[in-house]
Amino acid sequence: MKLRSLLSMAIGAAATVAAVRRMIRSKRRISFTGQTVVITGGSRGLGLVMARRLAAERANLVLLARDDRELARAKLDLQQYGVDVLAIPCDVRDEDDVKKAFARIIERFGRIDVLINNAGVIQVGPIEHMSIDDFEKSMDVHMWGPLRTMLAAVPSMREQGGGRIVNIASIGGKIALPHLTPYTASKFALVGLSEAMRSELKKDGIFVTTVCPFLMRTGSPLNAEFKGHHEEEFTWFTISDSLPLLTMSAERAAFKIIEACRFGDAEPGVGVQGRLLVILNALFPELVADILATVNRLLPGRASSGDATQSGWESRSKWAPSLFTRLTDQAAARNNEIPKKNGIH
């Protein structure tokens, strides 16, 4: 009888805590209507998909990306929603570029309500072919880039009494993935930076959300960079990115990310597969490490001319594009994933 009472008390306490947390979360809810939202890497892929959803909510949008033509197409795409769109060529690796871009944003809109750090580069291939430059490039885009934009946006957010920041990391920022070493190392760094910034900035009413999605069908493989056996690397990567039971549509991911931003959540669940993998790794790290080592043995090995970098567009094979990559190919067509030589958007 005593055990039953203790159990009932524990259940009641848990329910009370959950109810209080829901109430606190509901009070953090914001509307994006009339808000100024800045999206890095906003000209294509997931960035563009999120921009469309925010445009449907009548947000004022600022797209930062490197390519003028991609930005022009994205702006035309978003203007059909009848919202104000400012497209600024900006390389997040360049501090001066970032400072000038944010000065323009403040001059145009007077404030920054939401910052979404989405710009990214994907480098695929065995570690034997990865150089220090590859690691520096990935860190510059995924860690230093978000740091630069956050430092540029935070003063405005503090002055106005709050804001929202979303950092798009990856499951690769939680689990070290083979043949993606520069990418996963930099995403681990971004996760740490993002979580620390949430702790630092919450006192100012600025809520930082860290997003670690599993595989998403954005159409990005064509813009990724490949080393080693280029065609084989592109094939496995693109097919993996297209499997319907293993991946999530960019539209579904964008919905979850925007909702997490709306409520100022710390880390939303974007893909049940990723959540299960993180839990498995926490409980059985040796097992997961052995599984990933086995996966690595199944991937293409070293190549005689593998140090050269090729884009996905340059690495197509008889298997990619094909029926096996159809979902990714369709996403690429929808989301302005025009092939780019350097793979940064």
ABEGO torsion letter per residue (X at the ends): XAAAAAAAAAAAAAAAAAAAAAAAAAAABBBABGBBBBBBGAABEAAAAAAAAAAAAGBBBBBBBABAAAAAAAAAAAAAAGBBBBBBBBBAABAAAAAAAAAAAAAAAGBBABBBBABBBBBBEBAAABBAAAAAAAAAAAAAAAAAAAAAAAAAAAAAGEEBBBBBBBAAAABBBBGAAAAAAAAAAAAAAAAAAAAAAAAAGBBBBBBBBBBBBAGAAAABBBBEBAAAAAAAAAAAAABAAABBBAAAAAAAAAAAAAAGBABBBBEAAAAAAAAAAAABAAAAAAAAAAAAAABBBBBAAAABBBBAAAABBAAOBBAAAAAAAAAAAAAGBBBBAAGBX
